[in-house]
Amino acid sequence: MRVTVLGTGNLGAGMARSLLREGHEVTVWNRTRERAESLAADGAVVATDAAHAVLGAEAVVTVLFDTASVLEVMSQVSLDEDCVWLQCATVGIEGATAVAELARDRGWRVLDAPVLGTKGPAEKGTLVVLASGDDEVLAAARPVTDAVGSRVVRAGDELGDASRLKLVCNAWVASLTAALGQSVALADNLGLAPALFFEAIDGGPVDAPYAHIKGAAMRSGDYDTSFAVDGVVKDLGLIRDAARGSSTDDRLLGAVLELFEAASSVGRGDDDMAAVRTAF
């Protein structure tokens, strides 16, 4: 399948490599070209602009930062009639509506398809794809979802259902990471080795593999980026808007957002989300 990936950050680059590994013809584009050029060694074609990148594509995957960047880029391109657009960025409820409106106005087939997972799962092709939209469009997108993901969770028929589910999932991930940073910092400040905390929860009902992954980064101070702090800040803003719009109490979300904003304010914005530990 001829697939174009627009946006080659940690997530998009990993997805492009997974597509290449499965034998797809992949063209990539990134606003900062240098971030796409490394994919040429893996067999991808590096396009000079988004409009040329999508020419002849049977599927286009957007893995851009936010709603504004998705709409800006996709407003500049033309897709073939049979092309399917997989919108994988986290854009929130209003963003998903704007994407659906653009696709409807252009006569494009679009799948609301945000993903769960970061750099490692993207490179391994084991992301979880959250999907909403027409069954026919999902079927057409299957060669892509099968290459980049371990499974697809069907969130609903309405475009935007998957984006709603992504907000729910990211609320959990961000809150869990912040709570973990609190426990690691508290152990340190109480004169305990944080390793004791991980030993205490190991294998028990409150244990989680994620705690050990992010905990290792917090303990070492090595915040190699899988999901950047500033990306979490952006997502938490969308999540808080969704909470307020649905009359869900947002006090916990507000506190978690403040912690990630605090980490960003001291220069940790580009670091992995585990750097929220520094806010404590």
Secondary structure, DSSP 4 states (H G I P E B T S, - for coil): -EEEEE--SHHHHHHHHHHHHTT-EEEEE-SSTHHHHGGGGGT-EE-SSHHHHTTT-SEEEE--SSHHHHHHHHTT----TT-EEEE-S--HHHHHHHHHHHHHHHT-EEEE--EE--HHHHHHT-EEEEEES-HHHHHHHHHHHHHHEEEEEEEESSTTHHHHHHHHHHHHHHHHHHHHHHHHHHHHHTT--HHHHHHHHTTSTT--HHHHHHHHHHHHT----SSBHHHHHHHHHHHHHHHHHTT---HHHHHHHHHHHHHIIIIITTSBGGGGGGG-
